Protein backbone atom coordinates (compact mmCIF):
# COMPACT_ATOMS: atom_id res chain seq x y z
CA UNK A 1 0.00 0.00 0.00
CA UNK A 2 1.19 3.47 -0.77
CA UNK A 3 1.94 5.85 2.08
CA UNK A 4 3.62 9.10 2.96
CA UNK A 5 5.52 9.94 6.13
CA UNK A 6 6.33 13.38 7.43
CA UNK A 7 8.56 12.60 10.40
CA UNK A 8 8.43 16.04 12.01
CA UNK A 9 5.21 17.44 13.46
CA UNK A 10 6.80 20.88 13.70
CA UNK A 11 9.79 22.68 12.23
CA UNK A 12 11.06 25.93 13.72
CA UNK A 13 13.40 28.27 11.85
CA UNK A 14 14.48 31.87 12.11
CA UNK A 15 13.60 34.29 9.34
CA UNK A 16 16.32 34.41 6.71
CA UNK A 17 17.59 30.92 7.47
CA UNK A 18 17.14 27.99 5.11
CA UNK A 19 14.31 25.59 5.82
CA UNK A 20 13.70 21.92 5.12
CA UNK A 21 10.47 20.00 5.61
CA UNK A 22 10.98 16.26 5.27
CA UNK A 23 8.88 13.71 3.40
CA UNK A 24 9.42 10.04 2.64
CA UNK A 25 7.13 7.84 0.60
CA UNK A 26 6.31 4.22 -0.13
CA UNK A 27 4.72 3.18 -3.43
CA UNK A 28 4.62 0.05 -5.55
CA UNK A 29 5.36 1.80 -8.84
CA UNK A 30 6.87 5.09 -9.95
CA UNK A 31 5.78 7.96 -7.69
CA UNK A 32 4.14 11.23 -8.52
CA UNK A 33 4.90 13.56 -5.59
CA UNK A 34 3.28 16.81 -4.51
CA UNK A 35 3.63 19.50 -1.85
CA UNK A 36 0.75 21.61 -0.60
CA UNK A 37 0.47 24.42 1.96
CA UNK A 38 -2.50 25.19 4.18
CA UNK A 39 -3.21 28.37 6.11
CA UNK A 40 -5.62 28.25 9.09
CA UNK A 41 -9.20 27.34 8.21
CA UNK A 42 -8.45 27.35 4.49
CA UNK A 43 -8.13 24.80 1.73
CA UNK A 44 -4.83 23.46 0.43
CA UNK A 45 -2.73 25.39 -2.06
CA UNK A 46 -0.51 23.55 -4.53
CA UNK A 47 3.22 24.37 -4.29
CA UNK A 48 5.02 21.98 -6.63
CA UNK A 49 5.15 18.46 -8.03
CA UNK A 50 7.62 15.86 -9.23
CA UNK A 51 6.56 13.78 -12.20
CA UNK A 52 9.76 12.84 -13.99
CA UNK A 53 13.03 14.41 -15.09
CA UNK A 54 15.18 16.70 -12.95
CA UNK A 55 15.35 15.67 -9.33
CA UNK A 56 15.22 19.30 -8.19
CA UNK A 57 11.78 20.79 -8.72
CA UNK A 58 11.04 24.49 -8.37
CA UNK A 59 7.64 25.74 -7.32
CA UNK A 60 5.66 28.68 -6.01
CA UNK A 61 6.86 31.32 -3.49
CA UNK A 62 10.53 30.34 -3.81
CA UNK A 63 10.04 26.75 -2.64
CA UNK A 64 11.80 23.81 -4.20
CA UNK A 65 11.94 20.10 -3.52
CA UNK A 66 14.51 17.41 -4.13
CA UNK A 67 13.47 13.96 -5.27
CA UNK A 68 15.76 11.14 -4.12
CA UNK A 69 14.72 7.77 -5.46
CA UNK A 70 17.25 5.71 -3.48
CA UNK A 71 16.13 7.29 -0.20
CA UNK A 72 12.46 7.46 -1.28
CA UNK A 73 12.38 11.07 -0.15
CA UNK A 74 10.96 14.34 -1.44
CA UNK A 75 12.05 17.06 0.98
CA UNK A 76 10.72 20.60 0.64
CA UNK A 77 13.29 23.39 0.85
CA UNK A 78 13.61 27.14 0.73
CA UNK A 79 16.92 29.05 0.87
CA UNK A 80 15.63 31.91 3.03
CA UNK A 81 12.52 31.58 5.20
CA UNK A 82 9.94 34.32 5.65
CA UNK A 83 7.59 34.80 8.59
CA UNK A 84 4.74 34.55 6.09
CA UNK A 85 5.86 30.98 5.25
CA UNK A 86 4.50 29.88 8.64
CA UNK A 87 1.76 27.36 7.82
CA UNK A 88 0.91 23.66 7.66
CA UNK A 89 2.66 21.75 4.89
CA UNK A 90 1.51 18.48 3.37
CA UNK A 91 3.36 16.00 1.19
CA UNK A 92 1.26 13.76 -1.06
CA UNK A 93 1.81 10.87 -3.46
CA UNK A 94 0.22 8.91 -6.27
CA UNK A 95 1.75 5.94 -8.02
CA UNK A 96 1.15 4.36 -11.39
CA UNK A 97 -0.43 1.34 -9.72
CA UNK A 98 -2.72 3.56 -7.67
CA UNK A 99 -5.40 1.63 -5.88
CA UNK A 100 -7.39 4.79 -5.21
CA UNK A 101 -7.84 6.04 -8.76
CA UNK A 102 -6.19 9.43 -9.04
CA UNK A 103 -6.73 10.38 -5.40
CA UNK A 104 -3.73 11.81 -3.60
CA UNK A 105 -2.52 10.10 -0.45
CA UNK A 106 -1.35 12.63 2.13
CA UNK A 107 1.08 12.69 5.01
CA UNK A 108 -0.02 13.96 8.41
CA UNK A 109 1.42 17.40 7.82
CA UNK A 110 4.25 19.47 9.28
CA UNK A 111 3.71 22.81 10.95
CA UNK A 112 6.36 25.31 9.92
CA UNK A 113 6.96 28.19 12.30
CA UNK A 114 9.25 31.01 11.18
CA UNK A 115 10.30 33.47 13.88
CA UNK A 116 11.32 37.07 13.24
CA UNK B 1 -13.48 32.92 -11.54
CA UNK B 2 -12.70 29.27 -12.01
CA UNK B 3 -12.44 27.11 -8.97
CA UNK B 4 -14.08 24.90 -6.42
CA UNK B 5 -16.82 26.17 -4.15
CA UNK B 6 -17.73 24.45 -0.92
CA UNK B 7 -20.77 25.46 1.08
CA UNK B 8 -21.55 26.19 3.77
CA UNK B 9 -18.31 27.26 5.40
CA UNK B 10 -19.61 26.32 8.86
CA UNK B 11 -22.28 23.71 9.59
CA UNK B 12 -23.79 22.53 12.82
CA UNK B 13 -25.49 19.18 13.14
CA UNK B 14 -27.61 17.76 15.88
CA UNK B 15 -27.16 14.19 17.01
CA UNK B 16 -29.01 11.79 14.69
CA UNK B 17 -29.33 14.20 11.77
CA UNK B 18 -28.05 13.75 8.24
CA UNK B 19 -26.37 16.76 6.68
CA UNK B 20 -25.17 17.41 3.14
CA UNK B 21 -22.05 19.34 2.22
CA UNK B 22 -21.99 20.95 -1.19
CA UNK B 23 -19.04 20.92 -3.61
CA UNK B 24 -19.24 22.54 -7.05
CA UNK B 25 -16.43 23.04 -9.59
CA UNK B 26 -16.30 24.96 -12.85
CA UNK B 27 -12.89 23.71 -13.91
CA UNK B 28 -14.32 21.00 -16.18
CA UNK B 29 -12.42 18.40 -14.18
CA UNK B 30 -13.37 14.75 -14.49
CA UNK B 31 -12.23 13.62 -11.03
CA UNK B 32 -13.48 14.82 -7.67
CA UNK B 33 -12.60 13.84 -4.11
CA UNK B 34 -13.70 14.28 -0.51
CA UNK B 35 -11.22 14.35 2.36
CA UNK B 36 -11.65 14.65 6.09
CA UNK B 37 -9.08 16.59 8.13
CA UNK B 38 -8.59 16.11 11.87
CA UNK B 39 -5.79 17.71 13.89
CA UNK B 40 -2.61 15.65 13.70
CA UNK B 41 -4.09 13.11 11.27
CA UNK B 42 -3.59 14.81 7.95
CA UNK B 43 -6.15 14.33 5.19
CA UNK B 44 -7.99 11.04 4.91
CA UNK B 45 -9.87 10.04 1.77
CA UNK B 46 -13.61 9.51 2.18
CA UNK B 47 -14.86 9.03 -1.40
CA UNK B 48 -13.63 9.74 -4.89
CA UNK B 49 -15.18 9.90 -8.32
CA UNK B 50 -13.22 9.50 -11.54
CA UNK B 51 -16.19 10.24 -13.81
CA UNK B 52 -19.86 11.19 -13.75
CA UNK B 53 -22.19 8.51 -12.35
CA UNK B 54 -19.31 6.60 -10.81
CA UNK B 55 -17.70 6.83 -7.37
CA UNK B 56 -15.59 4.68 -5.08
CA UNK B 57 -15.06 4.37 -1.35
CA UNK B 58 -11.89 5.71 0.16
CA UNK B 59 -10.25 4.77 3.43
CA UNK B 60 -12.96 6.08 5.77
CA UNK B 61 -16.26 5.84 3.85
CA UNK B 62 -18.36 4.39 6.69
CA UNK B 63 -21.11 6.79 7.71
CA UNK B 64 -20.83 8.87 4.54
CA UNK B 65 -22.54 8.82 1.14
CA UNK B 66 -22.01 10.69 -2.13
CA UNK B 67 -23.51 11.14 -5.56
CA UNK B 68 -22.06 12.28 -8.89
CA UNK B 69 -25.02 13.03 -11.14
CA UNK B 70 -23.35 16.02 -12.78
CA UNK B 71 -19.72 16.58 -13.72
CA UNK B 72 -19.51 19.80 -11.74
CA UNK B 73 -21.12 18.59 -8.51
CA UNK B 74 -20.06 16.04 -5.86
CA UNK B 75 -22.13 16.45 -2.68
CA UNK B 76 -21.21 14.59 0.51
CA UNK B 77 -23.84 13.45 3.00
CA UNK B 78 -22.76 12.82 6.56
CA UNK B 79 -25.25 10.35 7.94
CA UNK B 80 -26.28 9.61 11.51
CA UNK B 81 -24.18 6.44 11.24
CA UNK B 82 -21.02 8.54 11.37
CA UNK B 83 -20.29 8.51 15.08
CA UNK B 84 -17.69 11.25 15.19
CA UNK B 85 -18.48 13.68 12.37
CA UNK B 86 -16.95 16.82 13.86
CA UNK B 87 -14.10 17.69 11.46
CA UNK B 88 -12.95 19.91 8.62
CA UNK B 89 -14.09 18.56 5.24
CA UNK B 90 -12.23 19.34 2.04
CA UNK B 91 -13.39 18.79 -1.52
CA UNK B 92 -10.94 18.66 -4.41
CA UNK B 93 -10.93 18.08 -8.15
CA UNK B 94 -8.38 17.26 -10.82
CA UNK B 95 -8.36 16.73 -14.58
CA UNK B 96 -7.95 13.03 -13.87
CA UNK B 97 -4.43 12.21 -15.04
CA UNK B 98 -1.96 10.72 -12.59
CA UNK B 99 0.48 13.60 -13.14
CA UNK B 100 -2.00 16.39 -12.47
CA UNK B 101 -2.35 18.25 -9.22
CA UNK B 102 -5.62 18.48 -7.35
CA UNK B 103 -7.34 21.79 -6.65
CA UNK B 104 -9.02 22.28 -3.30
CA UNK B 105 -12.05 24.15 -2.06
CA UNK B 106 -11.94 26.29 1.08
CA UNK B 107 -13.48 23.60 3.26
CA UNK B 108 -16.53 23.11 5.45
CA UNK B 109 -16.19 22.87 9.22
CA UNK B 110 -18.83 20.55 10.62
CA UNK B 111 -19.61 20.55 14.32
CA UNK B 112 -22.00 18.27 16.18
CA UNK B 113 -24.01 20.11 18.81
Interface residues (C-beta under 8 A of the other chain):
Chain A: X9 X32 X34 X36 X41 X42 X43 X44 X45 X46 X49 X51 X90 X94 X96 X98 X100 X101 X102 X103 X104 X105 X106 X107 X108 X109
Chain B: X4 X6 X31 X33 X35 X40 X41 X42 X43 X44 X45 X48 X50 X56 X58 X88 X90 X92 X94 X96 X97 X98 X99 X100 X101 X102 X103 X104 X105 X106 X107 X109
